[in-house]
Amino acid sequence: MKKVVFSMAALVSATAMVAQSNGSDVVQLGEDNAIEIVQIGASNNSLTNQEGIANRAEVIQGSADLNSRNSIVEQFQKGNKNSVSAEQTAGDNKIYQYQVGNINELSATQNLSLEGGANLAEQSQEGNGNIATISQEGKNNKGYQTQIGDDNKGTLTQEGTSHYNELIQEGGSNIATTVQVDIFNNSNQKQIGTANIATIEQWGNKNGAQQWQVGGGNTMEAIQGSSVFDSDTGYIRQYQNGDENDAFINQEEANNAAFQDQNGDSNTASIEQNLGSFGGDNYVYQKQFGNGNDAIVSQDGTNGNSYQVQRGEENTVSASQSGTYNRATQMQIGIDNSAVAEQGGFLFTSRGGGVTQDQEGNGNEAFARHEEDNNSVRQLQIGNRNSVSVTQNIVFIGGENTSSQVQIGDGNVAEGSQEGVTGIAGESNLILQYQRGTENFASSIQSGAFNISDIYQRGNGIVAENTQIGVGNETILFQTADGNVGTVLQNGTNNFAGVYQGGSTTSGVR
């Protein structure tokens, strides 16, 4: 056992210093340890402490092209075959490195290519085979890395001004990566478990991102902005608890916010907002309970918001919005539910449209889509194996359409379709359908303007169909009891049909 202490007054072959007022203290305990120290500049200080066998330490403050001033490096490592490296130029930079265990690696660099200073890097590792890397270019950036366990890897890249990142990893084989560009970006990452992956990429100003994973085999990715488009004041929060979950968020320009919470196993959540476009005060919230759930949201435009909640297993929900003032709310409770909401299309946006879908039970399906403009859909299903579908103004422009469908019971099917007619704009169509019982079927198709279809059914084995083509048509169909069948077809203008059935009867109006 031997102890070697290096200082300003005692230099050896592994140490080189240039300029005055620099200070370096070195303590080594063990065998086959090596230290290299280079100081070029003024008022720099370094402290390196090594205990163990075959450890390596490196401190470089300043270079032939760029001096270092008023900077600090402190290193401590205990164990075998560990390596620690710190390199800095410019002024007022600080690096603190600590690791205990075997075959660990720490690396931190500050201002090697860009001017700046006053950056702070703190790294701490306990365990074996861990790797932590920090690269800071610019000024007033702060990076904190803590890893406890084995074979964890953390990488932080900061370029710009006043970025902040904090990483905590506990467990084994976890990987975390963060890239921050421009100014005032903030991020936090925490992973507890095994084989988790977390990634954050921030471009622009004042973005915030939080990621928290507990379990094994989980994946998180958050992207704010790009090299082409910034993401201004956008906020992301992702939380996952379980195994084999996947969460993805990508948002650009501007003021976007996204939250995703997943509890269970094998869940997937994805959010995309304003990709490749300007504007947008979009908001998305997704929360999944159970296993094997899938939630997707895509928003373009401004002031759109989407809210999706799933409770149970094997549920699927998807919302796609294009245009302005869109909103979609979907909630599913049970197993094997599916809900799809689409606003706008390839050629037409959806302005002021809103979709709300609630499902309780198992095997329910709900679909809603409308284009141009001021459309609204409200669907509620309670029971098993129910199916609701709404289509409004596909291809044709115009329409202040409203569709509301409520189903309570088993095996119900309700479909509503509202379309415009070439040469007629601003259709004010309305479809209201209510069913209570089992084996019910209701379908209503409207084409034209100023049409109203109102169908109410209560009982078992009831079938109702309604078709209106023309202008100013109105149909009211009311059925109660069992075994009723009603069919209404109107072709023309200014027509009215009212049908009421009580008991086991069959009617038709044309």
C-alpha positions as CSV (number, residue, x, y, z in Angstrom):
1,M,0.0,0.0,0.0
2,K,1.4,3.4,-0.9
3,K,0.1,6.9,-0.6
4,V,1.0,9.7,-3.0
5,V,0.0,13.3,-2.6
6,F,0.4,15.8,-5.5
7,S,0.2,19.6,-4.9
8,M,1.5,22.7,-6.6
9,A,4.9,22.2,-4.9
10,A,5.2,18.5,-5.9
11,L,4.8,17.7,-9.6
12,V,5.4,14.3,-11.1
13,S,5.4,13.0,-14.7
14,A,1.6,12.6,-14.7
15,T,1.0,16.3,-13.9
16,A,1.5,19.4,-15.9
17,M,0.5,23.0,-14.9
18,V,0.9,26.3,-16.7
19,A,0.4,29.9,-15.4
20,Q,0.2,31.1,-11.8
21,S,-2.4,31.0,-9.0
22,N,-3.7,27.6,-10.0
23,G,-4.0,24.9,-7.3
24,S,-4.2,21.1,-7.4
25,D,-4.5,18.6,-4.7
26,V,-4.2,14.8,-5.3
27,V,-4.7,11.9,-2.9
28,Q,-4.2,8.3,-4.0
29,L,-4.6,5.1,-2.0
30,G,-4.1,1.7,-3.6
31,E,-2.1,0.4,-6.5
32,D,-1.7,1.1,-10.2
33,N,-3.7,4.3,-10.1
34,A,-3.0,7.2,-12.5
35,I,-3.8,10.9,-12.6
36,E,-3.2,13.5,-15.2
37,I,-3.7,17.2,-14.5
38,V,-3.3,20.1,-16.9
39,Q,-4.1,23.7,-15.8
40,I,-3.8,26.6,-18.2
41,G,-5.1,29.9,-17.0
42,A,-5.6,31.6,-13.7
43,S,-7.2,30.9,-10.3
44,N,-8.2,27.3,-11.2
45,N,-8.5,24.6,-8.5
46,S,-8.8,20.9,-8.6
47,L,-9.1,18.1,-6.0
48,T,-8.8,14.4,-6.9
49,N,-9.1,11.5,-4.5
50,Q,-8.7,7.9,-5.6
51,E,-8.9,4.7,-3.5
52,G,-8.6,1.2,-5.0
53,I,-6.8,-0.5,-7.8
54,A,-6.2,0.6,-11.5
55,N,-8.3,3.7,-11.3
56,R,-7.8,6.6,-13.8
57,A,-8.4,10.3,-13.3
58,E,-8.0,13.3,-15.6
59,V,-8.4,17.0,-15.1
60,I,-7.8,19.5,-17.9
61,Q,-8.5,23.2,-17.2
62,G,-7.8,25.4,-20.1
63,S,-6.0,24.7,-23.4
64,A,-3.5,26.3,-25.8
65,D,-6.4,28.2,-27.5
66,L,-8.7,28.9,-24.6
67,N,-7.7,29.5,-21.0
68,S,-9.6,28.5,-17.9
69,R,-10.2,30.9,-15.0
70,N,-11.8,30.7,-11.6
71,S,-13.0,27.1,-12.3
72,I,-13.3,24.2,-10.0
73,V,-13.0,20.4,-10.4
74,E,-13.5,18.0,-7.5
75,Q,-13.2,14.2,-8.1
76,F,-13.6,11.2,-5.7
77,Q,-13.7,7.6,-6.7
78,K,-13.4,4.4,-4.7
79,G,-13.1,0.9,-6.1
80,N,-11.4,-0.8,-9.0
81,K,-10.9,0.1,-12.6
82,N,-12.9,3.3,-12.4
83,S,-12.3,6.3,-14.6
84,V,-13.2,9.9,-14.2
85,S,-12.5,12.8,-16.6
86,A,-13.1,16.6,-16.4
87,E,-12.3,19.2,-19.0
88,Q,-13.2,22.8,-19.0
89,T,-12.3,26.2,-20.5
90,A,-13.8,29.7,-20.1
91,G,-14.5,30.9,-16.6
92,D,-16.4,30.1,-13.4
93,N,-17.2,26.6,-14.4
94,K,-17.6,23.9,-11.8
95,I,-17.5,20.1,-12.0
96,Y,-18.1,17.7,-9.1
97,Q,-17.7,14.0,-9.6
98,Y,-18.2,11.1,-7.2
99,Q,-18.4,7.3,-7.8
100,V,-18.1,4.2,-5.7
101,G,-17.9,0.7,-7.1
102,N,-16.1,-1.0,-10.0
103,I,-15.6,-0.2,-13.7
104,N,-17.6,3.0,-13.5
105,E,-17.0,5.9,-15.9
106,L,-17.6,9.6,-15.3
107,S,-17.0,12.3,-17.9
108,A,-17.8,16.1,-17.9
109,T,-16.8,18.8,-20.4
110,Q,-17.5,22.5,-20.3
111,N,-17.1,25.1,-23.1
112,L,-14.8,23.2,-25.3
113,S,-16.2,24.8,-28.5
114,L,-18.5,27.7,-27.5
115,E,-17.9,30.7,-25.3
116,G,-19.7,31.1,-22.0
117,G,-19.0,30.0,-18.5
118,A,-20.6,29.6,-15.0
119,N,-21.8,26.1,-15.8
120,L,-22.3,23.5,-13.2
121,A,-22.0,19.7,-13.5
122,E,-22.6,17.3,-10.7
123,Q,-22.2,13.5,-11.1
124,S,-22.6,10.7,-8.6
125,Q,-22.5,6.9,-9.2
126,E,-22.7,3.9,-6.9
127,G,-22.5,0.4,-8.2
128,N,-20.7,-1.3,-11.1
129,G,-20.4,-0.6,-14.8
130,N,-22.2,2.7,-14.7
131,I,-21.5,5.5,-17.3
132,A,-22.4,9.1,-16.9
133,T,-21.6,11.9,-19.4
134,I,-22.2,15.7,-19.3
135,S,-21.4,18.1,-22.1
136,Q,-22.1,21.8,-21.5
137,E,-21.6,24.6,-24.1
138,G,-22.7,28.1,-23.3
139,K,-23.4,29.7,-19.9
140,N,-25.3,29.2,-16.7
141,N,-26.2,25.6,-17.5
142,K,-26.8,23.1,-14.7
143,G,-26.7,19.3,-14.9
144,Y,-27.2,16.8,-12.1
145,Q,-26.7,13.0,-12.6
146,T,-27.3,10.3,-9.9
147,Q,-27.0,6.6,-10.7
148,I,-27.4,3.8,-8.2
149,G,-27.1,0.2,-9.4
150,D,-25.3,-1.6,-12.2
151,D,-24.8,-0.9,-15.9
152,N,-26.8,2.3,-16.0
153,K,-26.0,5.0,-18.5
154,G,-26.8,8.7,-18.4
155,T,-26.0,11.3,-21.1
156,L,-26.7,15.0,-21.0
157,T,-25.9,17.6,-23.7
158,Q,-26.6,21.3,-23.1
159,E,-26.0,24.0,-25.6
160,G,-27.1,27.6,-25.0
161,T,-28.0,29.5,-21.8
162,S,-29.6,28.6,-18.5
163,H,-30.6,25.0,-19.1
164,Y,-31.4,22.7,-16.2
165,N,-31.5,18.9,-16.1
166,E,-31.7,16.4,-13.2
167,L,-31.3,12.7,-13.7
168,I,-31.9,9.9,-11.1
169,Q,-31.6,6.3,-12.0
170,E,-31.9,3.4,-9.6
171,G,-31.6,-0.3,-10.7
172,G,-29.9,-1.9,-13.6
173,S,-29.3,-1.4,-17.3
174,N,-31.3,1.9,-17.4
175,I,-30.6,4.5,-20.1
176,A,-31.4,8.2,-20.0
177,T,-30.5,10.8,-22.6
178,T,-31.2,14.5,-22.7
179,V,-30.4,17.2,-25.3
180,Q,-31.2,20.9,-24.6
181,V,-30.6,23.6,-27.2
182,D,-31.3,27.4,-27.0
183,I,-32.3,29.0,-23.7
184,F,-34.2,28.3,-20.4
185,N,-35.1,24.7,-21.0
186,N,-35.9,22.5,-17.9
187,S,-36.1,18.7,-17.6
188,N,-36.2,16.0,-14.9
189,Q,-35.8,12.3,-15.4
190,K,-36.2,9.5,-12.9
191,Q,-36.1,5.8,-13.5
192,I,-36.4,3.0,-11.0
193,G,-36.2,-0.6,-12.1
194,T,-34.5,-2.5,-14.9
195,A,-33.9,-1.9,-18.6
196,N,-35.8,1.4,-18.8
197,I,-35.1,4.0,-21.5
198,A,-35.9,7.7,-21.2
199,T,-35.1,10.4,-23.8
200,I,-35.7,14.1,-23.8
201,E,-34.9,16.5,-26.7
202,Q,-35.6,20.2,-26.3
203,W,-35.3,23.0,-28.9
204,G,-36.4,26.5,-28.3
205,N,-37.2,28.6,-25.2
206,K,-38.6,27.8,-21.8
207,N,-39.6,24.3,-22.4
208,G,-40.3,21.9,-19.5
209,A,-40.2,18.1,-19.5
210,Q,-40.6,15.6,-16.7
211,Q,-40.2,11.8,-17.0
212,W,-40.7,9.2,-14.3
213,Q,-40.6,5.4,-14.8
214,V,-41.0,2.6,-12.3
215,G,-40.7,-1.0,-13.5
216,G,-38.9,-2.8,-16.2
217,G,-38.6,-2.5,-20.0
218,N,-40.4,0.8,-20.2
219,T,-39.7,3.4,-22.9
220,M,-40.2,7.2,-22.8
221,E,-39.5,9.8,-25.4
222,A,-40.2,13.5,-25.3
223,I,-39.3,15.9,-28.2
224,Q,-39.9,19.6,-28.0
225,G,-39.2,21.5,-31.1
226,S,-36.6,20.7,-33.8
227,S,-33.7,22.2,-35.7
228,V,-36.3,23.9,-37.9
229,F,-39.2,24.7,-35.5
230,D,-39.0,25.7,-31.9
231,S,-41.3,24.7,-29.1
232,D,-42.1,27.7,-27.0
233,T,-43.2,27.3,-23.3
234,G,-44.4,23.8,-24.1
235,Y,-44.7,21.4,-21.1
236,I,-44.5,17.7,-21.0
237,R,-45.0,15.3,-18.1
238,Q,-44.8,11.5,-18.5
239,Y,-45.3,8.9,-15.8
240,Q,-45.2,5.1,-16.2
241,N,-45.6,2.4,-13.5
242,G,-45.4,-1.2,-14.7
243,D,-43.5,-3.2,-17.3
244,E,-43.1,-2.9,-21.1
245,N,-44.9,0.5,-21.4
246,D,-44.2,3.0,-24.1
247,A,-44.8,6.7,-24.1
248,F,-44.0,9.2,-26.9
249,I,-44.6,13.0,-27.2
250,N,-43.6,15.3,-30.0
251,Q,-44.7,18.9,-30.1
252,E,-43.7,22.1,-31.9
253,E,-44.8,25.8,-32.0
254,A,-46.1,26.9,-29.5
255,N,-47.5,26.9,-25.9
256,N,-48.4,23.2,-26.1
257,A,-48.8,21.0,-23.0
258,A,-49.1,17.2,-22.8
259,F,-49.5,14.8,-19.9
260,Q,-49.4,11.0,-20.0
261,D,-50.0,8.6,-17.0
262,Q,-49.8,4.8,-17.4
263,N,-50.4,2.2,-14.8
264,G,-50.1,-1.5,-15.7
265,D,-48.2,-3.4,-18.4
266,S,-47.8,-3.2,-22.1
267,N,-49.5,0.1,-22.5
268,T,-48.8,2.5,-25.4
269,A,-49.4,6.3,-25.4
270,S,-48.5,8.7,-28.2
271,I,-49.0,12.4,-28.6
272,E,-48.1,14.7,-31.6
273,Q,-48.9,18.4,-31.7
274,N,-48.3,21.0,-34.4
275,L,-45.5,19.1,-36.2
276,G,-44.0,21.2,-38.9
277,S,-46.5,24.1,-38.4
278,F,-46.8,27.3,-36.5
279,G,-49.2,28.3,-33.7
280,G,-51.4,26.2,-31.4
281,D,-52.4,26.4,-27.8
282,N,-53.0,22.7,-27.7
283,Y,-53.5,20.6,-24.6
284,V,-53.6,16.8,-24.3
285,Y,-54.1,14.6,-21.2
286,Q,-54.1,10.8,-21.4
287,K,-54.4,8.4,-18.5
288,Q,-54.6,4.6,-18.7
289,F,-55.3,2.0,-16.1
290,G,-54.7,-1.7,-16.7
291,N,-52.8,-3.6,-19.3
292,G,-52.5,-3.6,-23.1
293,N,-54.2,-0.2,-23.6
294,D,-53.4,2.1,-26.6
295,A,-54.0,5.9,-26.7
296,I,-53.1,8.2,-29.6
297,V,-53.6,11.9,-30.1
298,S,-52.6,14.1,-33.0
299,Q,-53.4,17.8,-33.1
300,D,-52.7,20.5,-35.6
301,G,-53.9,24.1,-35.5
302,T,-54.8,26.3,-32.6
303,N,-56.7,26.1,-29.3
304,G,-57.5,22.4,-29.7
305,N,-57.6,20.2,-26.6
306,S,-58.0,16.4,-26.1
307,Y,-58.7,14.5,-23.0
308,Q,-58.6,10.6,-22.9
309,V,-59.0,8.2,-20.0
310,Q,-59.1,4.4,-20.2
311,R,-59.7,2.1,-17.3
312,G,-59.4,-1.7,-17.8
313,E,-57.5,-3.7,-20.4
314,E,-57.1,-4.0,-24.1
315,N,-58.8,-0.6,-24.7
316,T,-58.0,1.6,-27.8
317,V,-58.6,5.3,-28.2
318,S,-57.5,7.6,-30.9
319,A,-58.1,11.3,-31.6
320,S,-57.0,13.3,-34.6
321,Q,-57.8,17.0,-34.9
322,S,-57.0,19.4,-37.7
323,G,-58.0,23.0,-37.7
324,T,-59.0,25.5,-34.9
325,Y,-61.1,25.4,-31.8
326,N,-61.4,21.6,-31.8
327,R,-61.9,19.5,-28.7
328,A,-62.3,15.8,-28.1
329,T,-63.0,14.0,-24.8
330,Q,-63.1,10.2,-24.7
331,M,-63.5,8.0,-21.6
332,Q,-63.6,4.2,-21.5
333,I,-64.2,1.9,-18.6
334,G,-64.1,-1.8,-19.1
335,I,-62.3,-4.2,-21.4
336,D,-61.8,-4.2,-25.2
337,N,-63.4,-0.8,-25.8
338,S,-62.6,1.2,-28.9
339,A,-63.2,4.9,-29.5
340,V,-62.1,6.9,-32.5
341,A,-62.7,10.7,-33.0
342,E,-61.6,12.5,-36.1
343,Q,-62.1,16.2,-36.8
344,G,-61.2,17.5,-40.2
345,G,-59.7,15.7,-43.1
346,F,-57.2,15.8,-45.9
347,L,-58.8,18.8,-47.7
348,F,-61.0,20.3,-45.0
349,T,-60.3,21.4,-41.4
350,S,-62.9,21.3,-38.7
351,R,-63.6,24.6,-37.0
352,G,-65.4,24.8,-33.6
353,G,-66.2,21.1,-33.7
354,G,-66.3,19.0,-30.5
355,V,-66.5,15.3,-29.8
356,T,-67.3,13.7,-26.5
357,Q,-67.6,9.9,-26.1
358,D,-68.2,7.9,-22.9
359,Q,-68.2,4.1,-22.8
360,E,-68.8,1.7,-19.9
361,G,-68.8,-2.0,-20.2
362,N,-67.0,-4.4,-22.5
363,G,-66.6,-4.6,-26.3
364,N,-68.1,-1.2,-27.0
365,E,-67.2,0.8,-30.1
366,A,-67.7,4.5,-30.9
367,F,-66.7,6.4,-34.0
368,A,-67.2,10.1,-34.7
369,R,-65.9,12.3,-37.5
370,H,-67.0,15.6,-38.9
371,E,-65.6,18.3,-41.3
372,E,-66.4,22.0,-41.8
373,D,-67.7,23.5,-39.4
374,N,-69.2,24.2,-36.0
375,N,-70.0,20.5,-35.6
376,S,-70.6,18.7,-32.3
377,V,-71.0,15.0,-31.4
378,R,-72.0,13.5,-28.0
379,Q,-72.1,9.7,-27.6
380,L,-72.6,7.7,-24.4
381,Q,-72.8,3.9,-24.1
382,I,-73.4,1.8,-21.0
383,G,-73.5,-2.0,-21.5
384,N,-71.9,-4.6,-23.6
385,R,-71.2,-5.0,-27.3
386,N,-72.7,-1.6,-28.2
387,S,-71.7,0.3,-31.4
388,V,-72.2,3.9,-32.2
389,S,-71.0,5.7,-35.4
390,V,-71.4,9.3,-36.6
391,T,-70.3,10.9,-39.9
392,Q,-70.9,14.5,-40.7
393,N,-70.2,16.5,-43.8
394,I,-67.7,14.3,-45.5
395,V,-66.1,15.9,-48.6
396,F,-68.7,18.7,-48.8
397,I,-68.1,22.1,-47.2
398,G,-70.4,23.6,-44.5
399,G,-72.7,22.4,-41.8
400,E,-73.7,23.4,-38.3
401,N,-74.5,19.8,-37.5
402,T,-75.2,18.2,-34.1
403,S,-75.4,14.6,-33.4
404,S,-76.1,13.0,-29.9
405,Q,-76.5,9.3,-29.4
406,V,-77.2,7.5,-26.1
407,Q,-77.4,3.7,-25.7
408,I,-78.1,1.8,-22.5
409,G,-78.3,-2.0,-22.6
410,D,-76.8,-4.8,-24.7
411,G,-76.3,-5.3,-28.4
412,N,-77.4,-1.8,-29.5
413,V,-76.3,-0.3,-32.7
414,A,-76.9,3.4,-33.6
415,E,-75.6,5.1,-36.8
416,G,-75.9,8.7,-37.9
417,S,-74.7,10.2,-41.1
418,Q,-75.1,13.8,-42.2
419,E,-73.9,15.1,-45.5
420,G,-74.1,18.2,-47.5
421,V,-75.3,18.7,-51.0
422,T,-73.4,20.3,-53.9
423,G,-74.5,23.9,-54.2
424,I,-76.0,24.1,-50.7
425,A,-73.8,25.4,-47.8
426,G,-74.5,25.9,-44.1
427,E,-76.6,22.9,-43.4
428,S,-78.2,22.9,-40.0
429,N,-78.8,19.2,-39.5
430,L,-79.6,17.6,-36.2
431,I,-79.7,13.9,-35.2
432,L,-80.8,12.7,-31.8
433,Q,-81.1,9.0,-31.1
434,Y,-81.8,7.3,-27.7
435,Q,-82.0,3.6,-27.1
436,R,-82.6,1.6,-23.9
437,G,-82.8,-2.2,-23.9
438,T,-81.3,-5.0,-25.9
439,E,-81.1,-5.8,-29.6
440,N,-82.0,-2.3,-30.7
441,F,-81.0,-0.8,-34.1
442,A,-81.4,2.9,-35.2
443,S,-80.0,4.5,-38.3
444,S,-80.5,8.0,-39.7
445,I,-79.1,9.5,-42.9
446,Q,-79.6,13.1,-43.8
447,S,-78.5,14.9,-47.0
448,G,-79.4,18.5,-47.6
449,A,-80.1,21.4,-45.3
450,F,-82.3,22.2,-42.2
451,N,-83.1,18.5,-41.6
452,I,-84.0,17.1,-38.1
453,S,-84.2,13.4,-37.2
454,D,-85.3,12.4,-33.7
455,I,-85.5,8.7,-32.9
456,Y,-86.4,7.4,-29.4
457,Q,-86.6,3.6,-28.7
458,R,-87.2,1.7,-25.5
459,G,-87.6,-2.1,-25.3
460,N,-86.2,-5.1,-27.0
461,G,-85.8,-6.1,-30.6
462,I,-86.7,-2.7,-32.0
463,V,-85.5,-1.5,-35.5
464,A,-85.8,2.0,-36.8
465,E,-84.4,3.5,-40.0
466,N,-84.8,7.1,-41.3
467,T,-83.5,8.6,-44.6
468,Q,-84.1,12.2,-45.6
469,I,-82.9,13.8,-48.9
470,G,-83.8,17.4,-49.6
471,V,-84.3,20.6,-47.7
472,G,-86.3,21.4,-44.5
473,N,-87.3,17.8,-43.6
474,E,-88.2,16.7,-40.1
475,T,-88.9,13.2,-38.7
476,I,-89.9,12.1,-35.2
477,L,-90.0,8.4,-34.5
478,F,-91.0,7.1,-31.0
479,Q,-91.1,3.4,-30.3
480,T,-91.8,1.5,-27.0
481,A,-92.5,-2.1,-26.0
482,D,-91.1,-5.1,-27.9
483,G,-90.8,-6.1,-31.6
484,N,-91.4,-2.8,-33.3
485,V,-90.0,-1.9,-36.7
486,G,-90.2,1.6,-38.2
487,T,-88.9,2.9,-41.5
488,V,-89.2,6.5,-42.8
489,L,-88.0,7.7,-46.2
490,Q,-88.5,11.3,-47.4
491,N,-87.3,12.7,-50.7
492,G,-88.2,16.3,-51.5
493,T,-88.6,19.5,-49.6
494,N,-90.5,20.8,-46.5
495,N,-91.6,17.3,-45.5
496,F,-92.7,16.3,-42.0
497,A,-93.3,12.7,-40.6
498,G,-94.2,11.7,-37.1
499,V,-94.5,8.1,-36.1
500,Y,-95.4,6.7,-32.7
501,Q,-95.7,3.0,-31.9
502,G,-96.7,1.2,-28.8
503,G,-96.7,-2.6,-28.7
504,S,-95.6,-5.2,-31.3
505,T,-96.3,-3.4,-34.5
506,T,-94.6,-2.5,-37.8
507,S,-94.9,0.8,-39.6
508,G,-93.5,2.5,-42.7
509,V,-93.7,6.0,-44.1
510,R,-92.4,7.1,-47.4
